[in-house]
Amino acid sequence: MSNNTERDHNLGSLLEDIKLELLSYINKRIRLFKLDAYEKVSMSAAILGYGLIVATIISFALFFILLGLAFLIGEILGSLAAGFGVIALFSLFLLLVVFLFRGKIKNSILSGTIKIIRKMETDEK
């Protein structure tokens, strides 16, 4: 009878060890998943931040280029108002083009984002 009790105790101890190992494994997998998610989010944020910095610099450069063109066209036409009007119409035309092609632009950004995420996943392997 003590043999059965001893065997039950060993089996209980074995099951307890397996349970602890399984919990440890699950916790490590969760931690790995979190670290992978943190890495992807941080890389995405870095790319987004870099893109915003570049877009800001390009916006300022474009602003000053258009401002200079407005003055140049104004001098050519003999009226600063006409120069700024031409640039305003040009800007509205560009806005219309962007509005008309918004679907293609969105799809282009989406496919670019997917390519970046896939590249990050292939770099991990």
N, C-alpha and C positions, 0 to 999 in steps of 0.2 A: 504494500500500500504506500509506503514511503517512496517507492520507485515511481508510482503514478504521480504522486504529489511533486516529486522532484522533476519529472518530465513536464508536468503542467507549468511548473515554475520556470523551467528552461524555455518552454514554448512561449509563455507569457513574456519573458525577458526578450526573446528573439523578436516577437511581434512588436514590443515596445521599441526595440532598436530599429526595426524596419520603419516603424511609424516616424521616429525621430529623423532617420535618414531621408525619408520621403518628404517630410516637412522642410528639412534643410535644402533638399533639391528644389522644391517648389519655390522657396524663398530666394534661392540663388537665380532661378529662372526669371522670377518677377524682377529682381534687381537688374539682371542682364537686359530684360525688355525695357526697363526704365532708362538704363544707360544708353541703349540704342536709340530710344525715342529722344532723349536729351541731345544726343549727338546730331540726329537728323534735324531737330528743331533749331539747334544752335547753328548748324551749317546753313540752313535755310534762312535764318535771321541774318547771318553774315552776308549771304548773297543778296538778300533784300536790302540790307543797309548799304552795301556797296552800290547797288543799283540806284538807290535813292540819292546817294552822294553824287554819282555821275549824272543822274537826271537833273539835279539841282544846278550843277556846274554848267551843263549844257543849256539849261533854261536861262541862266544869267547871260551866258554868251549869246544865245539867240536873241534875248531881249536887247542887248546892246547892239547887235548886228542890225536888228530891225529898226532900232532907234536911229542908228547911223544912216540906214537906207532911207528912212522917212525924211531925214534932213537933206540927204542927197537928192532924192526925188523932188522934194519941196523946192530946192534951189533950181533944179532943172526946169520945173514947171512954173517957177516964179511965185510960188505960194507954199508956205510951210503947211498950211491946212490941207492943201491938195496932196502933199507928200504923205502926211499922216493918214489922210483918207485912203490913199492907194494902199498903204501898208495895212490899214484896218480891214479893207476889203479883201486883201490877200490873206490875212489871218482868218477872216470869216470863211473864206473859200477852203482853207486848210481844215478848219473845224468841220465844215460840211463834208469834206472828203473822209475825215476820221469818223464822223457820224455814220456815213453811208457804208463804210467798210468795218464797222464795229464788230460784226460777227467774225470776220476773218482775223481781225486783230486779236480778239478774245481767244480764238482757236490757236493762233500762233503763240500767244503767251502761255496758254494751257499746255500745248505740246512741248514748249521749251521747258516748262516746269517739270513735266513728266520725264523728259530726257535727263534733267539734272538729278531728279530723285533716283531714276534707274542707274545713272552713272555712279551715284553715291552707294547704291546697293551692290553694284558689281565691283566697286573698289573695296568693299568690305570682304568679299570672298576671296 
